[in-house]
Amino acid sequence: MLEEEGLLDSIRRISGEVSERSRFEADIWKKFGRRCAMLVLDSSGFTRNTQESGILSYLACIVRLRDMMGPILTRFDCVLWRAATDNVFAEFETANGALAAALEIQRSVIAANIQIQNSVKLGVCIGIGFGDVLRSRSEGVFGNEMNLASKLGEDLAGNGEILLTESAYQEISEDLRRNIIRQRTAISGVELSYYIIRGAGI
């Protein structure tokens, strides 16, 4: 029966009994668990630019961004990606693949020169995590590294920046570690290290 259910429906079946709970949790990880790299992209200045230039103008820019990103993600062996408002969530087998895609996205966004209004250009912020997560094609990805990648991409990263979690940084090859700066911060009361690439597309 578990195979026919979605991730969250499966969670509902977890019993309060310790023995049953352990069995169901093992089943859920067996079916939905995977180790992967997660790329979380957020556009820069969505709220401010929507207020100034209107929602339709900004959405037109988001459509162009999505159309541009699809081929890039495919080229770097993205396993699955989905878009929500001005965010993009993508999964890769390796952290190297996620970072290579992120660098190409930043370069392409700069080259595309997408104008939001007057002299304001569309920019993106990216967070990358790596680790064990629960993945459902219809419901999304759940796990600590997914949470951290989302925080980095949506809350901490600035325009043109790529931020990596500690786990993602440890997974990338030595040749990709050049010009990466280690930082520390607190997110939701949790102290963590992350790594930043400023001006990645320049």
Secondary structure, DSSP 8 states (H G I E B T S, - for coil): -GGGS-HHHHHHT--SSHHHHHHHHHHHHHHHEEEEEEEEEEETTHHHHHHHH-HHHHHHHHHHHHHHHHHHHHHTTEEEEEEETTEEEEEESSHHHHHHHHHHHHHHHHHHT-EEETTEE--EEEEEEEEEEEEETTTEEESHHHHHHHHIIIII--TT-EEEEHHHHHHS-GGG-TT-EEEEEEETTEEEEEEEETTTT-
